[in-house]
């Protein structure tokens, strides 16, 4: 079997990734007023940066990435560096039926409500 180069992989995955970014952008514009009036370039830069950050922390599925983007929008991107977020990231992937993202999202809502 032949190995694909990095450039070939990018060419294959590029359209799919662009569609994912477009879905993420549409979601943020629909559900987060902060992004409704923003230009595509600004929002795309945010989505690309934060999606990569989400993946670095092990959030790989669309649902978790959308929730990560929502948290970065509502709490600012540095939310992930907070003590409570770092504590959750050090925990097991699942505790009972709750995933790491479920617990992160739940705690973030508590933080927002307490603010």
Beta strands, then each sheet from edge to edge (+ up, - down):
strand 1: 94-95
strand 2: 98-99
sheet 1: 1+ 2-
end
